[in-house]
């Protein structure tokens, strides 16, 4: 399972993945990755990300309004009660109306925030309404992806800077990306192999911690369109924490089937069906 990221050679599947990447970059495919000097969120991909973005935008409006209101109060207070205009300080100790307002208004604000927040929280918990299951295991310092229904599993290591090809991004590319069919709802079973890691893909709005001895569940809905989604481990997990990128490639149904045939030959975790072996022999 564990291999050196400096010595690990590219596999046949890595070459296939590179071919997919080239085809996707030359065609209609897009990539969801961080941009230089980016301030806002990455474009939302899928319903979860869209709902999370809507909540973020709502909170941004609310916190901006609160900040401006507090700033206006401070300016008014400094001007209205400056020493030159108030030689005799006010002896006011309380004001029932103001005290009611500063209790009721924050409660209303919290309710306004809580309603969409809980809706999103419960929406993210619908792991039983998915089309396929993928098990993700975080380790120092790579990811392992397992497709239980297909009986395949493989490790995903970052590509070293000296091995990058033209168009690939430093610290974000991997040898074996997670390949998924477009337009699919996928349940993710997140586990840890040693210390805590975090499976984080911003565009899909997914972040789950890996904990040894515990399986955390979440799901993503990959929208239609051949797209590459980039993420990273965002839980400090050791000296190579920054070298655990995540690449999820959404491909067409035909491309996924072709990849699956290749993967079953190289990364099978169980016996390969006789028909599949014979077909592979004919193709070779």
Secondary structure, DSSP 8 states (H G I E B T S, - for coil): ----TTT----HHHHHHHHHHHHHHHTT-EEE---TT--S-----SHHHHHHHHHHHHHHHHHHHHHHHHHHHHHHHHHHT-GGG-SS-------HHHHHHHHHHHHHHHHHHHHHHHHHHHHTT-TTS-SEEEEEEEETTEEEEEETTTTEEEEE-B--GGG--TT--TTT-BSS-EEEESSEEEEEEEEESSS-EEEEEGGGTEEEEEBTTB-EEEEEEE-SS-EEEEEEE-S--STTGGG-EEEEEEE-HHHHHHHHHHHHHHSBSS---HHHHHHHHHH-
